[in-house]
Amino acid sequence: MSLVAPETLEETWNFLPIRVATRAAVHTWSSTQPCAVGPSSR
């Protein structure tokens, strides 16, 4: 159970940068939107 298949590992390493890029893009977009910054922002 502790062994990870190469395919799974490859998918994970390909997916992580996408998550980081998405979070960075959302953060950048939110910071550029005045209406997104404030008490209503999550």
C-alpha positions as CSV (number, residue, x, y, z in Angstrom):
1,M,0.0,0.0,0.0
2,S,2.9,2.3,0.6
3,L,4.3,1.8,-2.9
4,V,3.3,4.5,-5.4
5,A,2.9,3.6,-9.0
6,P,5.1,5.7,-11.4
7,E,2.0,6.8,-13.3
8,T,0.4,8.1,-10.1
9,L,3.6,9.9,-9.1
10,E,3.9,11.4,-12.5
11,E,0.3,12.6,-12.4
12,T,0.9,14.1,-9.0
13,W,4.0,16.0,-10.1
14,N,2.1,17.3,-13.1
15,F,-0.9,18.3,-11.1
16,L,0.9,20.2,-8.3
17,P,2.3,23.0,-10.5
18,I,-1.2,23.4,-11.9
19,R,-2.6,23.9,-8.4
20,V,0.1,26.4,-7.5
21,A,-0.3,28.3,-10.7
22,T,-4.1,28.4,-10.2
23,R,-3.8,29.6,-6.7
24,A,-1.3,32.3,-7.7
25,A,-3.5,33.4,-10.6
26,V,-6.6,33.6,-8.4
27,H,-4.6,35.6,-5.8
28,T,-3.3,38.0,-8.5
29,W,-6.7,38.4,-10.0
30,S,-8.3,39.0,-6.6
31,S,-5.7,41.6,-5.7
32,T,-6.5,43.5,-9.0
33,Q,-10.2,43.5,-8.3
34,P,-11.2,46.3,-5.9
35,C,-14.6,44.7,-5.3
36,A,-13.0,41.4,-4.5
37,V,-11.0,42.9,-1.6
38,G,-12.9,43.4,1.6
39,P,-15.0,41.7,4.2
40,S,-17.0,39.8,1.5
41,S,-13.8,38.2,0.2
42,R,-13.2,34.6,1.4
